[in-house]
Structure formats: structure tokens, C-alpha cells
């Protein structure tokens, strides 16, 4: 058996163990939350967002909603104001033009964070629809030492392969945090302690990067003494415009330069492995290596299914083989970094 393949198979098993390491706190406290939402040209999604905010199963006096319109050109600003005027625990702000200093949506997020009155900043996006127990689930993962809690998401209109990709993202969040090497976060579902946010200077150090406000904020906080945890309980739902999924995946996977040198090193090794694996299977025809890798991949995926209570689909077996090359392709394409925040 090829030792390189064997070692990588063990690596996958270790990652699977990392997925299973996310756990709840022993003493649950009912925290106060400031829900932060940046919005740009989301007129069609706002009614669903508002409905989900109204139906959050959490005491109204223990959370607030802050929505910032980021220079929308549609009717988003009026809809946001009308909603917030009716809700005692909601407030809105309006940026008339895009910031040239804080790129992407960071200016909107910064404004909301500066006006948040509670200690925990709970982030979601205007095209996301949190479920009833979303806020309360975060109580299970905050201690006095916790500075950042990462959540995940699901695309409600996803096909089978995109469903698998979303679930694989959850696996990456869970295993890297479980092993003590947080890799990334989902901006539509994460919570940050305001003290930790302020300690790293908010978005000041990353203000000129168009994308990656979630991943880069995580990278800043993980350099401090604050603890980073993972919340597998409540996924935020979102609907994706499949016509723009290519650009979304470029932005999602093309953040190689935003990773730490250690992750860049491991990413290159993984890339080389997945170039090497087809050679061992189809040219050398060393089936023992294939079985070793396949066993490691299945155990990794099984851990993800157990932790997140996913349903297993037979197509997952095919997707396990295809997914790494999909990620490699978009990682390379996304290196150009020509992303935009809602036009």
C-alpha cells in the first residue's frame, strides 16, 4: 500500500474525529444578542427575512435586530424602515453610498456593530432565513471565555450536489474547530462577543478586502486568547440564484490568500495528493490504496452525518470522489479575487 495514501487516509479519520469534538457547554446561560444584518438590493428576500425575525422563539427583551441598508438601489431601504418602525426591538440605518474605505459589506456591518447594545453580535444575511430556535441554540456554546461561535447554512433550493457541498462546508467548520485550528466561518450564521470584536479592531485591519469579512474576522480573533466554538444545531436557510452560483463559488472557495501560512501549506499538499490519487488508481491500478482512501473518506463523511443529523444519500459516494476536484477548480479560478458585494 502506498504510504502517502495511507497517511492521508488516517488524516481524514482524524478530521472526522474533529467533527465529533464540538460539544455543548455544561452551564447554559440565556444570553442577550444583537442581531446584525447588512442589506443591499434584497427587496425580494426581505419579506421572508422579516417573517423569520418575528418568529424567533426567544424573549424579545433579550435581543435586538439591527438592519443596515448598504446603499440599495431598489426599495429595500423603505421596506426595512417600515419593518423596524413596527418592532420595538428593531432599528435601522441607511448608508446612502458605498464606502470606499471599508469594502464589501464591512461598512454596513461596522455601523451595526458600533450601535449594538448587547454583548453578543449575532450575524446573518438579508437573503437568509433563521429558524425558530436559532438564537437560543447559541446559548449552548458560549462560556465567559468564548469569543466566536461558528454556525452553518443550508440552501433550501439546492440540488443534490450543492446540498453535499453545503454539508461538506459544515464538516470543514466542525473538524477544524474541533481540532483547534479554526479555518473559516459563514457570515450568515455566526456569533461574536463584542469584546473580542473590539479587541481585534473590528474590520479595521481587513477593510480593504472585498470579501472574507467572516473568515478574516475569525482569523483575527483566533490569534487572541478567546475561545472559538462550533454550533451544529441550527442551520440558517438561504435561497441561491443558480445563475450566479459560479461567482458565489469563486468567492467561497477562492480565499487561499486569506488563509494562514499553515493552511496554505496543507492546501498545497492536499492539492498534490488529489493529483496523485488518480495516477495510483487508474495508471498503477493499486486498488489497495483506493480502498484505504475510500475507507477514510467514508468514515469522515459518517462523522459529519452523525454530528449534523444529515440523511445519507447514495449519491454521496459519487460526490465524495468528485467534490475535491470541484473545490480545486474554484480555488484556482477564485485566486483572481475579482469579487463584488451585490453590484
N, C-alpha and C positions, 0 to 999 in steps of 0.2 A: 504494500500500500504506500502511496506517495505521502511522505511525511508532511509536506506543505498542505495537502488537502486534509490530512488527519488533524493537524494543528488548527486549521480554520474551522473544521467541524466541531472541535472542542470549544473554540471561540464562540460559535453560535449557541452552543449549550450553555456556556457561561452567561451570554447575553439573555438567554431565556430565563436563567435563574435571577438575573437582574430585574426582569419584568415582574416576577413574583415577589420582589422585595418591597414594593410600595405598600405601606400599611397605614392604618388609621392611628390617630393619637389616642392615648388612654383616657385623658380627661378632656371632654368636649365642651368648649365654651361657645356661647351664642355671640358671634362677633357682629360688629357694625361695619357696613360696607358702603362704599361709594362706587356705584356702577358707572363706568366711563365708556362713552360711545362717541366715536368720530364718524361723521356722516358727510358723504359727498355724492350728490346726484343719486339718491336712493329712494326716490319718490315711490316707486312700485313696491319696495320692500318694507317701507315704514309701517303700514297698517299691521303687518304680521309682527313686526318688532314691538310695536305698541301693545298689541294683544298679549304677547309673551311677557312684557314688563308688568302689565296689570295683573296677570295670573300667577306671578311668582308667589309661591307658598311660603312667604317669610313676612314677619311683622313689619308693617310699613314704617314704624317709628325706628326701625333698626337698619334701614338702608335708604339711600338716596339715589336718584338717577340724574346723571349729568350728560346731556347730549350737546355736542358742538357741531354746528353746520360749517363745513370746511369749504366755503365759497362755492356752494352749489349753484348751478345754472338752471335747475328745474324748480319745482315747487316744494322741495324738501324743507327749506327754512320755515315756510308758513305752516307746514304740517307739524313740524317739531314744536314750534311756538304754541300752536293750538293744543297739542297734547300736553305740554308741560304746564300750560295755564290751568288745566283741569286737574292736575295731580299735585297734591300738597307736598310730596316728597321728590318732585322733579324740577329741574331747572335747565335752561338752555342758553347757549351762547352762539354768536354768529360771526364768523370771520368773513369779511367782505371780499378779501382777495387772498390768493395763495401766498404763503410765506416763502421768501427767497433764502431765508436763513435756516429755517427748520423744514427740511424737505420731506416729501411724502405726506403722511398724516401726523407728523410729530408736533406740529404747531397746535393742532386741534387737541391732541392728547395732552400736551403740556398745559394748555389753558384749562382743561378739565381737571387735571391733577392739582393744579395750583388753587383751584376753587373747591376741592373736595374737603369736606369737614370730618370725614371718618378715617380711621387708621388703615383700613384695608381697601386698596384700589382694585376693583373687580372689573376686568376689561372684557368687552365683547364688541362685535362689529354691527353696523347697521343692517347688513344682509344676513345676520344670524338670528336664531330664534331659540333662546334658552328655554329649558323645560321647567316644570313646576318646582322641582327640588334642587335646582341649580345652585342657588345661593346657599341654602342650608348644607349642601354637600361639602362646601369648603370649610365648614366648621370642623370637620373630621380630620383636617390636615394642617391646621395652624396651631403651633405652640408659640411661646414667647420668643423662641429662637428662630422661628420660620420667617424668611424674608420674601420668598417667592414660591407659589404653588402653580404648577403647570397642569392644564386640562387639555382635552382634545375635542374633536369635532367629527361630525358625520355629514355627508352631502345627501340630503333627502331625495334628490333626483338622480343619484349616481347609478351608473351601470355596474355590472358585476366587477369589472376590473378596477374602476375608480373606487368602488367600495373597498376592495382589497388594498389599494394604495392608501386610503384614509386609515384603514386599520393597521397597516404597516407603520404609518406615521405615529400612531398611538403606541405601537410596540417600541419604536425608537425613543420616544419621550420617556416611556416607563423604564426601559432597560438601562439607559444611560444615567438617569436619575437614581435608579435603584443601585447601580454600581458606583455611584458617587462622582460621575463625570457628566453632568448635565450638558446636553448637546443643543437643544432648541426648544421653542415654545410656540404655541398657537395664539396669535394676537386676539382671536375671537373668543378665547376661553382661558384666561389666566388671572391670577390674583397676586398683587404685590403689596407688601407692607410699605406704607408711606415713608417711614423712617429709612427703610432700605433704599427706596426710590430717591429720596433726598440725599442720602449719604453718597450715592454714586453720581450726583449732579443731574438726575433725571436724564433727559436726552441731550444734554449739552455736549457730551463727548462724541455723540453719534449723529448730530443734527444734519450733517451734510450727506448722509447716506439715504437714498430714496426709500429703499425697502429695508426689512430686517429690524424694525423697531422692537419686535418681540424677542428675537434671537439675540440681538446685541445687548438689550437691557438685561437679559438672562446672563450673558457673558460678563457684564459689568458686576452684577450682584454676586455671581459665584466666586469672584475674587475677594469678596469680603468674608466676614465670619458668619453671615446669615445662612441659615439652612434652606435648602431647596428641596421641595417635595413634589409628589405627583398625585393628582386626583383622578382615579379611573372611574369614578361613579357616574358623573353626569356629563354627557356629550352635548355640545351645542350644535343644533341643526343649522344647516345653511343650504341654499339653493344656488347651483352654479350655472352660469351661462356657458354651455358647452362650446359655443362658437369661440369663446375666449379662453378655453381651458388650456390651449397651448401656451399662451402668455402667462397664465396663472402658474403653470408648472415650471416655466422658466424662472419665475420669481421664487417659487417654493424650493426648487432643488438647486438653483444656481447661486448659492450663497457660500461657495467654497472659501472665498477670501475672508468671509466674516467669521469662520471657524478658527479655533485656536491652532497653533502650530502642531500640537499633538494630534488633533483630529484631522488636520490636513495630511499628516504623515500616515495615519491609519487609513484615511480615504484613498490615498495613492496605493497602499498595499492591497486594499480591497479591490480597487480597480484592476490592478495587475492580476490578482487572483482570478477574477471573472473573465479575464482574457486567457488565462492559463487553463481554466477548467474545461472549456470545450475541446482544447487540444488533447487533454488527458482522456476525455470521454470518446471523442469521435475519431481522433487520429491514432493515439496509442491504444485506445479501446481497453482502458484499465477500469473495469466495472467495479472493482473493489473501492476505488477512490470515489466513484459516483455514489455508491451505496453509503459510504461514510459521510459524504457531504449531505446527501438526501436525508439521512437519519438526523443529522444535526439541524438541518433546516426544519424538518417536521417537528422536532422537539421544541425548537424556538417558537414556531407558529402555534404549537399546542399550548405553550405557556401564555401566549398572547390571548388565545381564545378563552383560557381559564380565567385569567385576570379580568378581562373586559366582558366576559359572558357573551362572546360572539357566537353566532351559529357557524358551524363548519360547512363549507360547500366543496363539492368535488372539484370544482374549477380552481380552488385554492392551490391544488397540487400543481396545476399548469402555471398559475400565476407566480408561485414561488420560484419557478425556473425563469420566467420572463421578467419579473419585476426588477432585478438588479441591473439589467441592461437598459431598461426604461429609465431608471434613475441616472445611470451613467450618461445616457444620451442627453437628458435635460440638464444635468450638471455641467456638461461641456457647452451646450447651447446657451445656458444661462450665465456663463462666465462673462459674456459681454456686458451684462448688468444693465441693459437699456430698458429699465422698468419705469412705469408711471403709476401714480396714485390717482385712479379714476379720471384719466384725461387731464 
